[in-house]
Amino acid sequence: MNKHIPFISGIIASAFLFTACSDDFIEVKNPTGEPLEEYYTNDGALNEALTSAYAPLHWPDWDNVAYNDLTVDAEIMGDDFWVGGASITDNQHWHKLFNFEADGNNTLATLWTDFYSGIKRCNDCIKYCSWGGGTEANRRSYEMQARLLRVYYYNILWHYYGNVPFYLENLSLPYTAPQLQADEIYNLLMPELEDIIASGVLPMKWPTSESGRVSQAMAMMLYAEMAMYQNDTARYPQALTFMKQIIADSNYKLHGDFAELWKESGEWCEESIFEINYNDDQAQRDWGKAALNAGGSILPTLISPNSWPGGDGWNKGEDGWGFLPMRVETYNMYAEGDLRRDATCWDVRGTSYTERYQDTHIWLAKYRPFSDNNKDCPTSKNLNYNNNKRIYRYAETLLNAAELLILTGGNASEAAGYVNEVRQRAGLAALSSVSIDDIIQERHLEFCGEGKRYFDLVRSGKAATTLVPDSYGYRTNSWTPSKKHIPLSQSELDADPTLVQNNY
């Protein structure tokens, strides 16, 4: 684990790295004021450009405009959590998305700005690397990291919006790009990802001192995720090959203690393939205009009880905002003896605090707040918890491999073996055989609260029968295929009249 690597979590001296996403971000200026061609001529300057490209990974939870943490964004559209908050109008866009009635004024508007800013910064870094400055090895590494980050940013936009503007070189006036269909976006991203992997430039795993950089294994996980979400059967054999390469790599294996995965001591352990680093030490995020600065995460504050009386490792006075209460049915889906239940579900039934909308007294334990996780914060503690966001874990590699084996007619016993590795770690009995339904259910148990369930339901064809009105009267609409892609923000449609709204 390392939270102090300069390109992710440290205090960045160069002010241009964390500027807001206004029109100003179109114009890049370096710290010294000299021409760009004269500045980006060495490894240090190129690494600064790469740092800038990594920065938007941190923004969605709170970017000074809206709270759109990717965990919450995905989970509110699934079947494990309610939206919560103070009322049905608190972060109304989440409530609208939960009930599949979003519109241009109630959607994940800031993800668009955050990740297009990331794409723009990746393009800058790639361009600067093409000028030939610095050492060849570092320049090649920076370029591939930026290219992989760019695919990741587009992947998020593709998952949520589907039909989005696409460009690999930064825009000039009037700063618009053609809006491509989701299938076109996919068909452009996958060859790019294949080229990055084929280059072999990135290591399978970075040294601990460099934890936080995108890697070859991260690229392979992204490849499998995209191919499986697209149901691209032609790429399943290659995706399976990539999963087996990770499985064969000695850097990766399941961590023995599932509960410890979610502690600071479990960050960047042998199971971690990619995480987004957050740090409370020297954190600069604060109320006002510092939301985009390096620092901690606001997610634990978003998804925890309000007016906490103190106890269970969280001090009195460090209130949460009551979003994402867990459904009782989610807690109950775990079998007795499943070690994942108490590590996933923070059950505080019996504790008195100020209840908020849809409160069940069960919360997501994986990202719950602990006072030790923001104790070193010099600014606003509720904005700066040091909980890293887990993106890809080795457990997903195993379950991907099992699913791909079945989908490609591979060895059924081998597929069951991969699933049973995950089940054994959870304290459950082995299965003699597994089906796709078994694997989707195992993913449900393993990745609850990690932002994967909704997309698993969509790609597996289970969304229409699972995401239906509930008995509580909270969700009154059903998911339909037209809901796969959420509405584009009305502000983006107003800014670019050529954009076409999704048929939501």
C-alpha positions in Angstrom: 0.0 0.0 0.0 1.3 3.5 -0.8 -0.8 6.6 -0.7 2.0 9.1 -1.1 3.0 8.6 -4.7 3.3 12.0 -6.2 1.2 11.5 -9.3 -1.9 10.5 -7.3 -2.2 11.7 -3.8 0.6 14.0 -2.8 0.4 17.8 -2.7 1.0 18.8 -6.3 3.0 22.0 -6.6 2.0 22.8 -10.2 -1.2 24.6 -9.9 -2.4 23.8 -13.4 -2.8 20.2 -12.5 -6.1 20.6 -10.6 -7.9 23.4 -12.3 -11.7 23.4 -12.4 -13.6 22.1 -15.5 -14.6 25.5 -16.9 -13.8 26.7 -20.3 -10.4 27.6 -19.0 -9.4 23.9 -19.0 -9.3 24.1 -22.9 -6.2 26.3 -22.7 -3.2 24.5 -21.1 -0.6 26.7 -19.4 2.5 25.4 -17.7 3.8 26.7 -14.4 6.7 28.7 -15.8 4.8 30.4 -18.6 7.3 29.3 -21.2 6.1 27.7 -24.5 4.8 24.2 -24.1 7.3 22.8 -26.6 10.1 24.1 -24.4 8.5 22.9 -21.1 7.6 19.3 -21.9 11.1 18.2 -22.7 12.0 16.1 -19.7 10.7 13.2 -17.6 9.6 15.5 -14.7 7.5 17.7 -16.9 5.9 14.7 -18.7 5.1 13.1 -15.4 3.3 16.2 -14.4 1.2 16.0 -17.5 0.4 12.4 -16.6 -0.4 13.4 -13.1 -2.9 15.8 -14.5 -4.5 13.0 -16.5 -4.9 10.8 -13.4 -6.5 13.6 -11.3 -10.1 13.2 -12.6 -10.2 9.7 -11.2 -10.9 11.4 -7.9 -13.5 13.9 -8.9 -16.9 12.1 -9.2 -17.6 11.7 -5.5 -17.6 15.5 -5.2 -16.3 17.9 -7.9 -17.6 21.1 -6.3 -20.8 20.8 -8.3 -22.5 17.5 -7.5 -22.1 14.3 -5.6 -21.7 11.5 -8.2 -19.6 8.9 -6.6 -19.4 6.0 -9.1 -20.3 3.4 -6.3 -23.5 5.2 -5.5 -24.3 6.0 -9.2 -24.3 2.3 -10.1 -25.8 0.9 -6.9 -28.9 3.1 -6.9 -30.0 1.6 -10.2 -29.5 -1.9 -8.9 -31.5 -4.0 -6.4 -29.3 -3.9 -3.2 -29.8 -0.4 -1.9 -32.2 2.5 -1.6 -31.1 6.1 -2.4 -31.8 7.6 1.0 -30.6 11.1 2.0 -32.7 13.7 3.7 -35.7 13.2 1.4 -36.8 12.2 -2.1 -35.6 15.6 -3.3 -32.2 15.3 -1.8 -29.8 14.7 -4.8 -33.0 14.3 -6.8 -31.1 13.0 -9.8 -30.3 9.9 -7.9 -33.9 9.3 -7.0 -35.0 9.8 -10.6 -32.4 7.4 -11.9 -33.3 4.9 -9.2 -36.9 4.9 -10.4 -35.9 4.9 -14.1 -37.5 8.3 -14.8 -34.4 10.5 -15.2 -34.3 13.4 -17.7 -31.9 15.9 -19.0 -32.2 17.9 -15.8 -31.9 14.9 -13.6 -29.0 12.8 -14.7 -25.3 12.2 -13.9 -24.4 15.5 -15.5 -21.0 16.0 -13.9 -19.6 12.6 -14.9 -19.5 14.0 -18.4 -17.5 17.0 -17.4 -15.2 15.1 -15.1 -14.2 12.4 -17.6 -14.1 14.5 -20.7 -11.6 16.6 -18.7 -9.7 13.4 -18.1 -9.8 12.5 -21.8 -8.5 16.0 -22.7 -5.6 15.7 -20.2 -4.8 12.2 -21.5 -4.6 13.6 -25.1 -2.3 16.4 -23.8 0.0 13.9 -22.2 0.1 11.7 -25.3 0.9 14.7 -27.5 3.7 15.9 -25.3 5.2 12.5 -25.2 5.2 12.5 -29.0 7.6 15.5 -29.0 10.4 13.2 -27.9 11.4 14.7 -24.6 12.7 12.7 -21.6 14.0 9.2 -21.7 12.5 6.8 -24.2 11.4 4.2 -21.6 9.7 6.8 -19.4 8.1 8.5 -22.4 6.7 5.2 -23.7 5.4 4.4 -20.2 3.7 7.7 -19.7 2.1 7.5 -23.2 0.7 4.0 -22.5 -0.6 5.0 -19.1 -2.4 8.0 -20.6 -3.8 5.9 -23.5 -5.1 3.3 -21.0 -6.6 6.0 -18.7 -8.3 7.5 -21.8 -9.9 4.1 -22.6 -11.0 3.8 -18.9 -12.6 7.3 -19.0 -14.4 6.5 -22.3 -15.5 3.2 -20.8 -17.4 4.9 -18.0 -19.0 7.3 -20.4 -19.9 4.4 -22.7 -21.4 2.4 -19.8 -23.6 5.2 -18.7 -24.4 7.4 -21.7 -23.7 5.0 -24.6 -23.8 7.5 -27.4 -21.2 10.1 -26.8 -18.8 12.4 -28.6 -15.5 10.7 -29.4 -12.1 12.1 -30.2 -8.5 11.1 -29.7 -7.0 14.5 -30.4 -8.0 17.6 -28.6 -10.6 19.8 -30.2 -10.4 23.3 -31.6 -13.2 25.8 -32.0 -16.1 25.2 -31.7 -14.9 22.4 -29.4 -17.4 19.8 -30.6 -16.9 16.2 -31.8 -19.2 13.8 -33.6 -21.5 11.9 -31.4 -21.0 8.2 -32.1 -23.3 5.3 -31.3 -22.4 3.1 -28.4 -21.4 0.2 -30.8 -19.1 2.5 -32.7 -17.5 3.7 -29.5 -16.9 0.1 -28.5 -15.4 -0.8 -31.9 -12.9 2.1 -31.6 -11.9 1.5 -28.0 -11.3 -2.3 -28.1 -8.5 -2.1 -30.8 -6.9 0.7 -28.8 -7.0 -1.5 -25.7 -5.6 -4.5 -27.7 -2.8 -2.3 -28.9 -1.9 -1.1 -25.4 -1.9 -4.7 -24.1 0.1 -6.0 -27.1 2.8 -3.4 -26.6 3.8 -5.0 -23.3 5.0 -1.6 -22.0 3.1 -1.6 -18.8 4.1 -4.1 -16.0 1.6 -6.7 -14.7 1.9 -5.0 -11.3 3.8 -1.9 -10.3 6.2 -1.8 -7.3 4.5 -0.8 -4.0 6.0 2.7 -4.3 4.1 3.2 -7.6 0.8 1.8 -6.5 -2.0 3.6 -8.2 -0.7 3.6 -11.8 -2.7 1.6 -14.4 -1.0 -1.7 -15.3 -1.1 -4.5 -17.8 -3.4 -6.5 -15.5 -5.7 -3.5 -15.1 -5.9 -3.3 -19.0 -6.8 -7.0 -19.2 -9.5 -6.6 -16.6 -10.9 -3.6 -18.5 -10.8 -5.6 -21.7 -12.8 -8.4 -20.2 -15.3 -6.0 -18.6 -16.0 -4.3 -21.9 -16.2 -7.4 -24.0 -18.6 -9.1 -21.5 -20.8 -6.0 -21.2 -21.0 -5.8 -25.0 -21.7 -9.5 -25.2 -18.9 -9.7 -27.8 -18.6 -13.4 -28.2 -15.9 -13.1 -30.7 -13.6 -11.5 -28.1 -14.5 -14.0 -25.3 -11.5 -16.3 -26.1 -9.1 -13.5 -25.9 -10.6 -12.2 -22.7 -10.3 -15.6 -21.2 -6.7 -15.8 -22.2 -6.1 -12.5 -20.4 -7.8 -13.7 -17.3 -5.7 -16.9 -17.3 -2.5 -14.8 -17.7 -3.5 -12.9 -14.5 -4.3 -16.1 -12.7 -0.9 -17.5 -13.7 0.9 -14.4 -12.5 2.5 -14.8 -9.0 1.7 -11.2 -8.1 -1.9 -11.9 -7.7 -4.0 -14.2 -5.5 -7.0 -14.0 -3.2 -6.3 -12.2 0.1 -6.9 -14.6 3.0 -9.2 -12.4 5.0 -12.1 -10.9 3.1 -12.9 -8.4 5.9 -9.3 -7.0 5.9 -9.6 -6.1 2.2 -11.6 -3.1 3.2 -9.2 -1.8 5.8 -6.3 0.5 5.2 -4.0 -2.5 5.8 -5.8 -4.4 2.9 -5.2 -1.7 0.3 -3.0 -2.7 -2.6 -2.6 -6.2 -1.2 -2.0 -9.3 -3.4 -5.7 -9.3 -4.5 -5.7 -5.7 -5.7 -5.4 -5.1 -9.4 -6.5 -1.5 -9.5 -7.6 1.0 -6.9 -8.1 4.8 -6.8 -5.9 6.2 -4.0 -7.3 8.6 -1.4 -5.3 10.1 1.4 -6.2 12.0 4.6 -2.6 13.0 5.4 -2.0 16.6 4.0 -5.4 16.4 2.3 -6.3 19.6 0.5 -9.9 19.0 -0.3 -12.2 21.5 1.5 -15.4 23.4 1.1 -15.3 26.1 -1.4 -13.2 25.8 -4.5 -10.8 23.1 -3.4 -12.9 20.0 -4.3 -10.6 19.0 -7.1 -7.5 19.1 -4.9 -5.7 16.0 -3.8 -6.9 14.4 -0.7 -9.5 12.0 0.7 -12.9 10.6 -0.3 -16.3 11.9 0.7 -18.0 8.5 0.0 -17.9 7.3 3.7 -19.7 10.5 4.7 -22.3 10.1 1.9 -23.3 6.5 2.9 -23.4 6.5 6.7 -25.9 7.3 9.4 -26.7 10.8 10.5 -26.1 12.1 14.0 -24.0 9.1 15.0 -23.8 8.8 18.8 -20.3 7.4 18.7 -18.9 3.9 18.9 -17.9 1.1 16.5 -14.8 2.9 15.6 -16.5 6.1 14.6 -16.5 9.1 16.9 -19.6 11.1 17.9 -20.0 14.2 15.8 -18.6 12.8 12.5 -22.1 12.6 10.9 -23.0 10.9 7.8 -25.6 12.0 5.2 -27.7 8.9 5.0 -27.4 8.0 1.4 -27.4 4.4 0.1 -29.0 2.5 3.0 -28.9 -1.2 2.3 -32.0 -3.2 1.8 -32.9 -5.7 4.4 -33.2 -8.3 1.6 -29.6 -7.7 0.7 -28.4 -8.6 4.2 -30.7 -11.6 4.2 -29.3 -12.9 0.9 -26.1 -14.1 2.6 -26.2 -17.6 4.0 -25.3 -18.1 7.6 -21.6 -18.6 7.8 -20.8 -16.5 4.7 -17.9 -14.4 5.9 -18.7 -11.7 3.4 -21.9 -10.7 5.1 -20.5 -8.8 8.1 -17.7 -7.4 6.0 -20.3 -6.0 3.5 -23.2 -5.1 5.7 -22.7 -2.7 8.6 -25.7 -3.7 10.7 -26.5 -1.1 13.3 -30.1 -2.1 14.1 -30.6 -1.2 17.7 -28.4 1.9 17.6 -30.3 5.2 17.9 -29.5 8.1 15.6 -31.3 10.5 13.4 -33.0 8.4 10.8 -33.2 9.7 7.2 -35.3 8.8 4.2 -35.5 5.0 3.5 -33.2 4.3 6.5 -32.9 0.5 7.3 -30.1 0.8 9.9 -27.9 -1.4 7.6 -25.2 0.3 5.7 -22.3 -0.6 3.3 -19.5 -1.8 5.5 -16.9 -1.9 2.7 -16.6 1.9 2.6 -18.0 2.8 6.0 -16.3 5.6 8.0 -13.8 5.0 10.7 -12.3 7.9 12.7 -8.9 6.5 12.1 -9.4 7.0 8.4 -9.5 10.8 8.5 -7.6 11.5 11.7 -4.7 13.1 9.9 -6.8 15.4 7.8 -5.9 19.1 8.3 -9.1 20.4 6.5 -12.7 19.2 6.5 -12.6 15.6 7.9 -15.9 14.6 6.3 -14.5 15.2 2.9 -11.3 13.4 3.4 -11.5 9.8 4.4 -8.5 7.7 3.2 -10.6 4.7 1.9 -9.3 3.7 -1.5 -11.9 2.9 -4.1 -11.4 -0.7 -5.3 -12.0 -1.0 -9.0 -10.7 -4.5 -10.0 -9.9 -7.4 -7.6 -8.4 -10.8 -8.3 -11.7 -12.4 -7.2 -13.3 -10.8 -10.3 -10.5 -12.3 -12.4 -11.5 -15.8 -11.2 -15.2 -15.2 -11.7 -14.6 -13.7 -15.1 -12.6 -16.7 -16.1 -15.3 -19.1 -14.9 -18.0 -17.3 -16.8 -15.9 -17.0 -20.0 -15.1 -20.7 -19.8 -18.7 -21.6 -19.7 -19.6 -19.2 -22.5 -16.9 -20.5 -24.7 -17.6 -24.2 -24.1 -14.5 -24.7 -22.0 -13.7 -27.0 -19.1 -16.7 -27.0 -16.7 -14.6 -28.4 -13.9 -12.1 -25.7 -14.2 -14.9 -23.1 -14.1 -16.2 -24.6 -10.9 -12.8 -24.6 -9.4 -12.4 -20.8 -10.0 -15.8 -20.1 -8.4 -15.0 -22.4 -5.5 -11.8 -20.5 -4.7 -14.0 -17.5 -4.1 -16.5 -19.5 -2.1 -13.9 -21.2 0.1 -12.5 -17.8 1.1 -16.0 -16.8 2.1 -16.3 -20.0 4.2 -18.9 -21.7 2.0 -19.0 -25.2 0.7 -17.7 -26.0 -2.8 -20.1 -26.5 -5.7 -19.8 -29.6 -7.9 -20.8 -27.7 -11.0 -21.6 -24.1 -11.9 -24.0 -22.3 -14.3 -24.0 -18.8 -15.6 -26.7 -18.1 -13.0 -24.5 -19.5 -10.2 -21.7 -17.2 -11.3 -23.9 -14.1 -11.5 -25.2 -14.9 -8.0 -21.6 -15.4 -6.7 -20.7 -12.0 -8.2 -23.7 -10.5 -6.4 -22.5 -11.8 -3.1 -18.8 -11.0 -3.7 -19.1 -7.5 -5.2 -22.1 -6.1 -3.4 -21.6 -2.4 -3.0 -18.7 -2.2 -5.5 -20.8 -0.8 -8.4 -21.0 -4.0 -10.5 -24.4 -5.4 -9.8 -26.5 -3.1 -12.0 -24.2 -3.7 -15.0 -24.2 -7.5 -14.4 -28.0 -7.5 -14.5 -28.0 -5.5 -17.8 -25.4 -7.6 -19.6 -26.9 -10.9 -18.4 -30.4 -10.1 -19.5 -31.8 -10.2 -16.0 -32.4 -6.4 -15.5 -36.0 -6.5 -16.9 -37.1 -9.2 -14.5 -35.1 -8.0 -11.5 -35.4 -4.2 -11.6 -39.1 -4.0 -11.1 -41.4 -2.1 -8.6 -40.8 -3.1 -5.0 -43.3 -3.8 -2.2 -42.3 -0.6 -0.4 -43.6 1.8 -3.0 -40.1 3.3 -3.5 -39.4 2.0 -7.1 -42.6 2.2 -9.1 -41.2 1.8 -12.6 -39.5 -1.2 -14.3 -36.3 -1.2 -16.2 -36.6 -1.6 -19.9 -33.9 -1.8 -22.6 -34.3 1.9 -23.3 -33.0 2.5 -19.8 -29.6 1.1 -20.6 -28.2 4.5 -21.4 -29.1 7.4 -19.1 -30.1 10.8 -20.4 -27.5 13.3 -21.5 -27.5 16.5 -19.5 -29.7 19.3 -20.9 -26.8 21.7 -20.4 -24.7 19.7 -22.8 -27.5 19.5 -25.3 -27.9 23.3 -25.1 -24.1 23.8 -25.6 -24.0 21.5 -28.6 -27.2 21.4 -30.7 -25.8 18.5 -32.8 -26.1 16.2 -29.8 -29.0 13.8 -29.8 -30.7 12.9 -26.5 -30.9 9.2 -25.6 -34.4 7.6 -25.9 -34.8 7.0 -22.2 
